[in-house]
Amino acid sequence: MRRLLEVCVEDVAGIEAAVTGGADRIELCAALAVGGLTPAASLVTAAAKAPIPVHLLARPRDGNFAYTAAEAALVAADIRAAADAGLAGVVIGASRPDHQLDAELLAAWIAVARSAPRPLSLTLHRAFDLCPDPLAALETAITLGFDRILTSGGAPKAIDGRAMLAALVAAAGSRITILAGSGIDATTLPPLLETGVREVHASCRSAQGPADAREIAFGFQAGPRLATDSAKVATLRNLLDAQPSA
């Protein structure tokens, strides 16, 4: 069985680099510096032309994942927009103030996604990693009907969450896919595959030259601009292909 590579991108060049490098799927975002936000409608339209599946991240702001009714309505609208654009899926997540999954809100969003003319694939994003009991949250995600969970095993970086990733893979079985993400590169990928994950998520970005001091002074950028690197995508694709099939 082929191991899948999902690459998160935030611009048109990133879409092209992900495809060229051999990604299987794209997570489409804006503002990766804060973990990703909902991308612009114009970028969604461009991404819909990609030759591989594109999943839209629907996250209306940075910070926590406890949303007001107005913010929840924005996510529902983004889900509809993804379906209308012809994208393959959406990436969503919501928490209560205690970091438990907000199952009621998630169920409402899933109902929107499932009502689309072509039902969208559903990924639960890393709000999951803040849950106090990941194995219980896994069961909630399965009950809700998610197709996969993007997770670093409850650690800031997936390499440090390997034990939990392995436990999640074992508990999930064939009921839901565990998509490992956060800090995945050519060095960390091989040990992460030992957990049994069959899908991985990476940004595959490189700095695009030195930072412009004047642009930084004006607040237009915080440091060197990072962009999706097709060579890094290809390196991960080759490492995944070199692993024996399970």
Backbone as CSV, one residue per row, in Angstrom:
resi,resn,N_x,N_y,N_z,CA_x,CA_y,CA_z,C_x,C_y,C_z
1,MET,0.847,-1.199,0.000,0.000,0.000,0.000,0.881,1.247,0.000
2,ARG,0.613,2.165,-0.910,1.406,3.389,-1.036,1.221,4.280,0.184
3,ARG,2.316,4.797,0.695,2.270,5.783,1.772,2.061,7.164,1.162
4,LEU,1.142,7.926,1.729,0.735,9.187,1.131,1.451,10.380,1.764
5,LEU,1.754,11.358,0.915,2.401,12.595,1.349,1.465,13.763,1.092
6,GLU,1.093,14.456,2.157,0.313,15.683,2.062,1.239,16.857,2.338
7,VAL,1.179,17.870,1.490,2.017,19.059,1.658,1.111,20.262,1.873
8,CYS,1.380,21.027,2.927,0.603,22.237,3.187,1.256,23.411,2.464
9,VAL,0.463,24.170,1.737,0.967,25.292,0.940,0.095,26.511,1.183
10,GLU,0.672,27.692,0.887,-0.050,28.938,1.146,-0.057,29.894,-0.047
11,ASP,0.422,29.436,-1.220,0.407,30.309,-2.386,0.420,29.472,-3.663
12,VAL,0.290,30.155,-4.795,0.230,29.466,-6.074,1.526,28.725,-6.373
13,ALA,2.658,29.345,-6.060,3.942,28.682,-6.284,4.046,27.410,-5.453
14,GLY,3.476,27.432,-4.260,3.500,26.249,-3.409,2.702,25.107,-3.998
15,ILE,1.585,25.421,-4.615,0.787,24.380,-5.277,1.622,23.705,-6.356
16,GLU,2.265,24.511,-7.183,3.080,23.972,-8.274,4.241,23.141,-7.737
17,ALA,4.894,23.630,-6.674,6.035,22.907,-6.106,5.604,21.570,-5.515
18,ALA,4.449,21.549,-4.847,3.950,20.299,-4.263,3.662,19.273,-5.351
19,VAL,3.021,19.708,-6.424,2.706,18.798,-7.519,3.977,18.302,-8.190
20,THR,4.893,19.215,-8.485,6.141,18.859,-9.158,6.966,17.880,-8.325
21,GLY,6.977,18.086,-7.020,7.775,17.225,-6.152,7.189,15.849,-5.905
22,GLY,5.914,15.656,-6.240,5.315,14.339,-6.099,4.372,14.173,-4.923
23,ALA,3.844,15.271,-4.391,2.867,15.165,-3.305,1.616,14.437,-3.792
24,ASP,0.972,13.734,-2.880,-0.279,13.043,-3.198,-1.492,13.921,-2.956
25,ARG,-1.325,14.903,-2.057,-2.463,15.730,-1.658,-1.921,17.060,-1.140
26,ILE,-2.719,18.093,-1.269,-2.365,19.429,-0.783,-3.335,19.836,0.312
27,GLU,-2.797,20.392,1.394,-3.628,21.138,2.336,-3.428,22.606,2.004
28,LEU,-4.491,23.295,1.653,-4.420,24.680,1.213,-4.705,25.612,2.387
29,CYS,-3.749,26.516,2.649,-3.820,27.392,3.818,-3.396,28.798,3.440
30,ALA,-3.530,29.689,4.391,-2.821,30.960,4.424,-2.080,30.987,5.756
31,ALA,-1.105,31.882,5.889,-0.469,32.176,7.179,0.050,30.936,7.902
32,LEU,0.896,30.180,7.231,1.486,29.000,7.866,2.327,29.354,9.090
33,ALA,2.782,30.596,9.183,3.588,31.016,10.330,2.820,30.908,11.638
34,VAL,1.481,30.922,11.583,0.677,30.765,12.802,-0.122,29.463,12.751
35,GLY,0.379,28.499,11.989,-0.266,27.194,11.941,-1.296,27.045,10.848
36,GLY,-1.507,28.100,10.069,-2.440,28.032,8.954,-3.787,28.657,9.257
37,LEU,-4.290,29.414,8.287,-5.621,30.013,8.348,-6.334,29.743,7.030
38,THR,-7.616,30.054,6.967,-8.382,29.868,5.749,-7.783,30.704,4.625
39,PRO,-7.534,30.124,3.465,-6.942,30.880,2.359,-7.962,31.753,1.637
40,ALA,-7.451,32.667,0.817,-8.302,33.556,0.032,-9.077,32.779,-1.024
41,ALA,-10.242,33.309,-1.381,-11.089,32.658,-2.391,-10.366,32.534,-3.725
42,SER,-9.551,33.528,-4.069,-8.833,33.473,-5.343,-7.843,32.318,-5.365
43,LEU,-7.200,32.039,-4.219,-6.266,30.923,-4.151,-7.018,29.594,-4.210
44,VAL,-8.183,29.539,-3.607,-9.013,28.329,-3.671,-9.364,28.017,-5.127
45,THR,-9.738,29.041,-5.864,-10.077,28.847,-7.275,-8.885,28.314,-8.057
46,ALA,-7.711,28.877,-7.794,-6.508,28.411,-8.483,-6.178,26.977,-8.100
47,ALA,-6.312,26.649,-6.827,-5.965,25.317,-6.344,-6.886,24.248,-6.911
48,ALA,-8.120,24.621,-7.208,-9.076,23.650,-7.743,-8.620,23.079,-9.082
49,LYS,-7.688,23.743,-9.739,-7.182,23.271,-11.026,-6.023,22.288,-10.863
50,ALA,-5.566,22.065,-9.648,-4.430,21.168,-9.420,-4.796,19.736,-9.801
51,PRO,-3.809,18.953,-10.254,-4.088,17.580,-10.678,-4.133,16.564,-9.533
52,ILE,-3.982,17.036,-8.299,-4.066,16.149,-7.136,-5.118,16.698,-6.183
53,PRO,-5.640,15.880,-5.262,-6.674,16.367,-4.340,-6.178,17.531,-3.489
54,VAL,-7.063,18.488,-3.263,-6.774,19.648,-2.431,-7.797,19.704,-1.302
55,HIS,-7.280,19.833,-0.065,-8.137,19.984,1.105,-7.959,21.388,1.669
56,LEU,-9.032,22.062,1.922,-9.011,23.434,2.418,-8.978,23.460,3.935
57,LEU,-8.034,24.199,4.507,-8.049,24.436,5.942,-9.057,25.541,6.237
58,ALA,-10.043,25.243,7.065,-11.042,26.231,7.470,-10.769,26.617,8.928
59,ARG,-10.011,27.672,9.099,-9.655,28.191,10.424,-9.721,29.715,10.333
60,PRO,-10.683,30.345,10.977,-10.948,31.758,10.734,-9.994,32.739,11.389
61,ARG,-9.193,32.278,12.331,-8.252,33.163,13.030,-7.186,32.328,13.707
62,ASP,-6.125,33.022,14.178,-5.107,32.305,14.936,-5.565,32.151,16.386
63,GLY,-4.739,31.503,17.199,-5.090,31.323,18.611,-5.787,30.005,18.863
64,ASN,-6.648,29.991,19.860,-7.283,28.734,20.271,-8.361,28.310,19.278
65,PHE,-9.016,27.182,19.606,-9.999,26.601,18.693,-11.397,26.602,19.299
66,ALA,-11.614,27.479,20.280,-12.944,27.660,20.864,-13.580,28.854,20.150
67,TYR,-14.626,28.591,19.383,-15.159,29.597,18.475,-16.502,30.154,18.924
68,THR,-16.700,31.435,18.618,-18.001,32.052,18.822,-18.954,31.586,17.725
69,ALA,-20.237,31.893,17.908,-21.215,31.515,16.886,-20.893,32.187,15.554
70,ALA,-20.422,33.432,15.596,-20.093,34.138,14.353,-18.902,33.489,13.664
71,GLU,-17.908,33.077,14.427,-16.752,32.405,13.842,-17.133,31.037,13.295
72,ALA,-17.983,30.328,14.010,-18.431,29.013,13.531,-19.168,29.138,12.208
73,ALA,-19.918,30.222,12.046,-20.631,30.442,10.785,-19.654,30.676,9.641
74,LEU,-18.529,31.332,9.924,-17.506,31.533,8.899,-16.953,30.190,8.422
75,VAL,-16.682,29.286,9.356,-16.157,27.970,8.985,-17.176,27.213,8.133
76,ALA,-18.433,27.265,8.524,-19.467,26.596,7.729,-19.499,27.158,6.306
77,ALA,-19.355,28.483,6.187,-19.330,29.097,4.857,-18.098,28.665,4.070
78,ASP,-16.966,28.531,4.761,-15.746,28.071,4.085,-15.889,26.630,3.592
79,ILE,-16.572,25.807,4.349,-16.810,24.425,3.921,-17.648,24.415,2.654
80,ARG,-18.683,25.233,2.626,-19.513,25.312,1.419,-18.705,25.828,0.235
81,ALA,-17.838,26.807,0.498,-17.019,27.366,-0.577,-16.070,26.320,-1.146
82,ALA,-15.510,25.491,-0.281,-14.622,24.419,-0.750,-15.376,23.450,-1.650
83,ALA,-16.584,23.115,-1.240,-17.392,22.202,-2.061,-17.754,22.850,-3.393
84,ASP,-18.140,24.117,-3.342,-18.535,24.816,-4.567,-17.369,24.930,-5.543
85,ALA,-16.154,25.057,-5.007,-14.971,25.191,-5.854,-14.526,23.862,-6.444
86,GLY,-15.055,22.771,-5.916,-14.681,21.453,-6.407,-13.480,20.848,-5.701
87,LEU,-13.128,21.360,-4.524,-12.028,20.760,-3.773,-12.447,19.403,-3.227
88,ALA,-11.445,18.620,-2.831,-11.712,17.241,-2.409,-12.072,17.111,-0.939
89,GLY,-11.674,18.089,-0.128,-11.916,17.940,1.294,-11.688,19.213,2.075
90,VAL,-11.956,19.122,3.365,-11.723,20.237,4.282,-11.022,19.721,5.528
91,VAL,-10.328,20.641,6.176,-9.584,20.360,7.407,-10.143,21.281,8.477
92,ILE,-10.748,20.714,9.524,-11.456,21.507,10.528,-11.130,20.995,11.924
93,GLY,-11.439,21.815,12.912,-11.263,21.411,14.301,-11.853,22.463,15.216
94,ALA,-12.394,22.037,16.341,-12.971,22.955,17.320,-12.878,22.330,18.703
95,SER,-12.636,23.186,19.681,-12.465,22.721,21.058,-13.372,23.496,21.997
96,ARG,-13.621,22.890,23.133,-14.229,23.622,24.231,-13.115,24.306,25.017
97,PRO,-13.442,25.196,25.934,-12.386,25.886,26.691,-11.445,24.955,27.443
98,ASP,-11.889,23.736,27.772,-11.033,22.778,28.472,-10.207,21.926,27.513
99,HIS,-10.233,22.262,26.223,-9.487,21.585,25.151,-10.081,20.244,24.726
100,GLN,-11.204,19.840,25.317,-11.911,18.691,24.771,-12.467,19.075,23.402
101,LEU,-12.626,18.109,22.517,-13.237,18.410,21.234,-14.662,18.914,21.431
102,ASP,-15.029,19.926,20.660,-16.402,20.437,20.680,-17.211,19.594,19.695
103,ALA,-17.683,18.460,20.180,-18.337,17.487,19.310,-19.596,18.056,18.674
104,GLU,-20.334,18.880,19.399,-21.575,19.437,18.857,-21.295,20.339,17.656
105,LEU,-20.303,21.226,17.789,-19.976,22.118,16.681,-19.380,21.336,15.517
106,LEU,-18.522,20.396,15.808,-17.928,19.587,14.747,-18.994,18.818,13.982
107,ALA,-19.967,18.285,14.706,-21.048,17.552,14.045,-21.840,18.461,13.099
108,ALA,-22.038,19.707,13.507,-22.762,20.655,12.653,-21.974,20.945,11.379
109,TRP,-20.661,21.134,11.518,-19.835,21.385,10.334,-19.787,20.161,9.418
110,ILE,-19.702,18.986,10.026,-19.660,17.762,9.223,-20.949,17.589,8.443
111,ALA,-22.066,17.967,9.043,-23.345,17.884,8.331,-23.327,18.778,7.091
112,VAL,-22.700,19.938,7.204,-22.562,20.831,6.045,-21.716,20.155,4.971
113,ALA,-20.595,19.576,5.387,-19.686,18.927,4.429,-20.348,17.736,3.754
114,ARG,-21.098,16.963,4.512,-21.719,15.766,3.958,-22.911,16.093,3.071
115,SER,-23.441,17.304,3.181,-24.600,17.673,2.376,-24.208,18.218,1.011
116,ALA,-22.906,18.377,0.773,-22.443,18.877,-0.522,-22.787,17.879,-1.620
117,PRO,-22.963,18.351,-2.853,-23.282,17.433,-3.958,-22.279,16.286,-4.067
118,ARG,-21.007,16.610,-3.840,-19.981,15.572,-3.744,-19.393,15.672,-2.345
119,PRO,-19.742,14.741,-1.436,-19.293,14.848,-0.054,-17.775,15.042,0.055
120,LEU,-17.383,15.896,0.974,-15.982,16.232,1.155,-15.288,15.267,2.104
121,SER,-14.040,14.980,1.824,-13.216,14.229,2.762,-12.950,15.117,3.979
122,LEU,-12.919,14.510,5.170,-12.861,15.283,6.410,-11.615,14.948,7.229
123,THR,-10.821,15.969,7.486,-9.650,15.824,8.352,-9.854,16.648,9.612
124,LEU,-9.624,16.044,10.755,-9.610,16.759,12.036,-8.202,17.287,12.251
125,HIS,-8.059,18.600,12.410,-6.720,19.165,12.512,-6.153,19.095,13.930
126,ARG,-5.045,19.793,14.154,-4.261,19.593,15.373,-4.864,20.217,16.627
127,ALA,-6.088,20.706,16.567,-6.819,20.944,17.813,-6.822,19.653,18.623
128,PHE,-6.774,18.537,17.901,-6.710,17.206,18.522,-5.526,17.099,19.473
129,ASP,-4.401,17.723,19.122,-3.189,17.559,19.929,-3.262,18.251,21.282
130,LEU,-4.247,19.120,21.477,-4.431,19.774,22.766,-5.385,19.008,23.671
131,CYS,-6.021,17.966,23.134,-6.982,17.197,23.936,-6.282,16.508,25.107
132,PRO,-6.875,16.546,26.294,-6.237,15.922,27.457,-6.157,14.399,27.374
133,ASP,-7.043,13.765,26.623,-7.041,12.306,26.483,-7.120,11.969,24.992
134,PRO,-5.978,11.841,24.318,-5.995,11.623,22.871,-6.744,10.370,22.443
135,LEU,-6.646,9.303,23.214,-7.321,8.066,22.812,-8.833,8.209,22.901
136,ALA,-9.306,8.953,23.893,-10.743,9.225,23.971,-11.161,10.142,22.830
137,ALA,-10.326,11.136,22.505,-10.629,12.051,21.398,-10.650,11.305,20.067
138,LEU,-9.796,10.295,19.934,-9.809,9.452,18.738,-11.177,8.818,18.551
139,GLU,-11.739,8.281,19.616,-13.053,7.636,19.517,-14.135,8.653,19.154
140,THR,-14.011,9.872,19.694,-14.969,10.921,19.345,-14.894,11.239,17.863
141,ALA,-13.653,11.348,17.342,-13.473,11.652,15.923,-14.059,10.562,15.033
142,ILE,-13.891,9.326,15.439,-14.449,8.206,14.675,-15.971,8.263,14.687
143,THR,-16.546,8.503,15.854,-18.001,8.582,15.973,-18.568,9.712,15.128
144,LEU,-17.858,10.832,15.081,-18.315,11.979,14.298,-18.258,11.711,12.798
145,GLY,-17.366,10.822,12.384,-17.280,10.487,10.966,-16.104,11.083,10.229
146,PHE,-15.079,11.517,10.957,-13.873,12.013,10.288,-13.178,10.878,9.532
147,ASP,-12.510,11.245,8.443,-11.751,10.277,7.663,-10.322,10.127,8.165
148,ARG,-9.779,11.213,8.746,-8.392,11.165,9.245,-8.208,12.215,10.320
149,ILE,-7.129,12.027,11.085,-6.731,12.982,12.119,-5.302,13.414,11.843
150,LEU,-5.108,14.718,11.688,-3.761,15.276,11.584,-3.243,15.494,12.996
151,THR,-2.148,14.840,13.340,-1.667,14.891,14.715,-0.168,14.704,14.800
152,SER,0.409,15.336,15.809,1.822,15.151,16.130,1.974,14.280,17.368
153,GLY,0.916,13.556,17.727,0.979,12.703,18.904,0.942,13.477,20.206
154,GLY,0.365,14.682,20.178,0.229,15.474,21.394,1.469,16.236,21.793
155,ALA,2.504,16.200,20.982,3.736,16.951,21.235,3.855,18.064,20.201
156,PRO,4.604,19.129,20.498,4.764,20.177,19.484,5.322,19.664,18.166
157,LYS,6.226,18.691,18.224,6.788,18.084,17.025,6.501,16.588,17.020
158,ALA,6.185,16.060,15.836,5.793,14.652,15.738,6.887,13.701,16.207
159,ILE,8.143,14.054,15.999,9.234,13.165,16.396,9.211,12.909,17.891
160,ASP,8.688,13.866,18.668,8.614,13.700,20.123,7.308,13.063,20.565
161,GLY,6.396,12.865,19.626,5.121,12.229,19.957,4.998,10.833,19.391
162,ARG,6.145,10.202,19.106,6.119,8.900,18.435,5.362,7.837,19.226
163,ALA,5.541,7.793,20.538,4.862,6.759,21.322,3.346,6.906,21.212
164,MET,2.855,8.139,21.314,1.405,8.346,21.193,0.938,8.095,19.771
165,LEU,1.727,8.481,18.771,1.344,8.187,17.389,1.183,6.687,17.180
166,ALA,2.106,5.914,17.704,2.015,4.462,17.580,0.763,3.935,18.274
167,ALA,0.448,4.503,19.450,-0.745,4.075,20.173,-2.015,4.437,19.400
168,LEU,-2.016,5.615,18.783,-3.177,6.035,18.004,-3.364,5.160,16.773
169,VAL,-2.271,4.842,16.089,-2.353,3.969,14.918,-2.930,2.617,15.315
170,ALA,-2.455,2.072,16.428,-2.931,0.767,16.881,-4.409,0.815,17.244
171,ALA,-4.815,1.889,17.950,-6.212,1.995,18.377,-7.138,2.283,17.204
172,ALA,-6.636,3.027,16.217,-7.468,3.397,15.066,-7.766,2.207,14.178
173,GLY,-6.780,1.336,13.988,-6.969,0.224,13.069,-7.362,0.734,11.694
174,SER,-8.403,0.143,11.141,-8.882,0.565,9.822,-10.046,1.548,9.912
175,ARG,-10.354,2.010,11.137,-11.532,2.853,11.327,-11.303,4.303,10.924
176,ILE,-10.068,4.786,11.013,-9.733,6.165,10.697,-8.238,6.213,10.419
177,THR,-7.809,7.160,9.606,-6.394,7.285,9.247,-5.709,8.281,10.163
178,ILE,-4.518,7.933,10.616,-3.687,8.843,11.393,-2.692,9.489,10.439
179,LEU,-2.786,10.801,10.306,-1.926,11.603,9.434,-0.919,12.321,10.313
180,ALA,0.328,11.878,10.298,1.350,12.458,11.175,1.890,13.747,10.584
181,GLY,1.984,14.790,11.414,2.491,16.063,10.938,3.155,16.863,12.028
182,SER,3.935,17.834,11.628,4.679,18.801,12.445,6.143,18.421,12.530
183,GLY,6.964,19.212,11.841,8.408,19.025,11.885,8.905,17.830,11.102
184,ILE,8.152,17.391,10.114,8.570,16.212,9.354,9.482,16.630,8.203
185,ASP,10.654,16.021,8.177,11.623,16.258,7.111,12.377,14.961,6.851
186,ALA,13.427,15.043,6.059,14.159,13.830,5.675,14.786,13.141,6.874
187,THR,15.086,13.882,7.931,15.699,13.296,9.120,14.675,12.620,10.017
188,THR,13.545,13.267,10.201,12.550,12.745,11.150,11.598,11.726,10.534
189,LEU,11.468,11.717,9.215,10.506,10.808,8.595,10.774,9.333,8.868
190,PRO,12.004,8.818,8.673,12.200,7.373,8.880,11.778,6.871,10.259
191,PRO,12.188,7.519,11.368,11.722,7.004,12.663,10.225,7.156,12.868
192,LEU,9.616,8.156,12.239,8.173,8.318,12.385,7.412,7.203,11.685
193,LEU,7.952,6.708,10.586,7.277,5.618,9.883,7.261,4.337,10.707
194,GLU,8.157,4.238,11.674,8.161,3.062,12.555,6.917,3.004,13.439
195,THR,6.192,4.114,13.558,4.957,4.118,14.351,3.816,3.418,13.618
196,GLY,3.988,3.182,12.323,2.932,2.555,11.539,2.073,3.532,10.765
197,VAL,2.353,4.841,10.832,1.541,5.799,10.076,1.732,5.568,8.582
198,ARG,0.652,5.761,7.848,0.697,5.545,6.410,0.475,6.833,5.628
199,GLU,0.216,7.931,6.344,0.114,9.234,5.712,0.910,10.236,6.544
200,VAL,1.641,11.115,5.850,2.415,12.141,6.541,2.133,13.500,5.919
201,HIS,2.313,14.528,6.735,1.985,15.910,6.383,3.207,16.764,6.655
202,ALA,3.623,17.567,5.679,4.824,18.390,5.849,4.676,19.675,5.065
203,SER,5.431,20.701,5.480,5.415,21.964,4.753,6.498,22.018,3.683
204,CYS,7.621,21.322,3.890,8.678,21.229,2.871,9.119,22.610,2.391
205,ARG,9.330,23.533,3.316,9.672,24.903,2.921,11.154,25.198,3.112
206,SER,11.640,26.136,2.314,13.010,26.632,2.411,12.979,28.151,2.357
207,ALA,13.989,28.766,2.974,14.094,30.225,2.934,14.416,30.684,1.519
208,GLN,13.741,31.747,1.085,13.943,32.281,-0.255,14.857,33.506,-0.207
209,GLY,16.142,33.262,0.037,17.106,34.351,0.096,17.067,35.086,1.427
210,PRO,17.927,36.078,1.610,17.990,36.811,2.878,16.768,37.696,3.068
211,ALA,16.467,37.989,4.334,15.348,38.882,4.634,15.700,40.300,4.210
212,ASP,14.694,41.035,3.764,14.868,42.427,3.374,14.648,43.302,4.607
213,ALA,15.707,44.005,5.049,15.627,44.779,6.287,14.538,45.850,6.213
214,ARG,14.362,46.458,5.068,13.344,47.503,4.943,11.942,46.920,5.024
215,GLU,11.735,45.780,4.396,10.426,45.139,4.489,10.118,44.715,5.923
216,ILE,11.144,44.261,6.639,10.956,43.907,8.052,10.617,45.146,8.866
217,ALA,11.333,46.252,8.598,11.094,47.492,9.340,9.667,47.992,9.161
218,PHE,9.117,47.780,7.981,7.743,48.208,7.716,6.716,47.188,8.202
219,GLY,7.179,46.037,8.701,6.261,45.019,9.187,5.657,44.150,8.109
220,PHE,6.237,44.168,6.906,5.696,43.371,5.819,6.144,41.917,5.879
221,GLN,7.208,41.630,6.616,7.641,40.265,6.857,8.411,40.229,8.162
222,ALA,8.462,39.036,8.775,9.115,38.903,10.071,10.526,38.350,9.965
223,GLY,10.874,37.817,8.809,12.186,37.224,8.598,12.267,36.722,7.179
224,PRO,13.228,35.867,6.869,13.324,35.346,5.504,12.013,34.680,5.085
225,ARG,11.613,34.919,3.852,10.374,34.335,3.358,10.585,32.844,3.094
226,LEU,9.654,32.048,3.603,9.707,30.603,3.402,8.745,30.213,2.283
227,ALA,9.181,29.311,1.426,8.347,28.871,0.307,8.489,27.375,0.118
228,THR,7.426,26.751,-0.373,7.441,25.308,-0.641,8.558,24.981,-1.619
229,ASP,9.348,23.974,-1.256,10.534,23.585,-2.029,10.261,22.232,-2.687
230,SER,10.166,22.220,-4.004,9.832,20.978,-4.698,10.872,19.892,-4.459
231,ALA,12.131,20.289,-4.263,13.174,19.295,-3.995,12.940,18.610,-2.652
232,LYS,12.497,19.361,-1.659,12.198,18.755,-0.355,10.979,17.836,-0.446
233,VAL,10.002,18.248,-1.239,8.840,17.378,-1.460,9.296,16.070,-2.096
234,ALA,10.137,16.173,-3.111,10.614,14.982,-3.818,11.428,14.083,-2.900
235,THR,12.215,14.680,-2.002,13.009,13.877,-1.068,12.105,13.040,-0.172
236,LEU,11.051,13.649,0.356,10.122,12.890,1.201,9.383,11.838,0.389
237,ARG,8.992,12.182,-0.837,8.303,11.211,-1.688,9.195,9.995,-1.929
238,ASN,10.476,10.236,-2.208,11.404,9.134,-2.465,11.627,8.290,-1.214
239,LEU,11.699,8.933,-0.047,11.865,8.178,1.201,10.649,7.308,1.474
240,LEU,9.470,7.851,1.222,8.239,7.073,1.428,8.196,5.889,0.461
241,ASP,8.595,6.110,-0.785,8.554,5.038,-1.777,9.581,3.954,-1.500
242,ALA,10.660,4.333,-0.790,11.721,3.371,-0.508,11.379,2.442,0.643
243,GLN,10.345,2.798,1.417,9.961,1.967,2.558,9.230,0.736,2.083
244,PRO,9.507,-0.434,2.691,8.766,-1.624,2.287,7.278,-1.472,2.567
245,SER,6.458,-1.978,1.696,4.994,-1.915,1.885,4.578,-2.847,3.004
246,ALA,3.578,-2.382,3.762,3.077,-3.210,4.863,2.038,-4.199,4.331
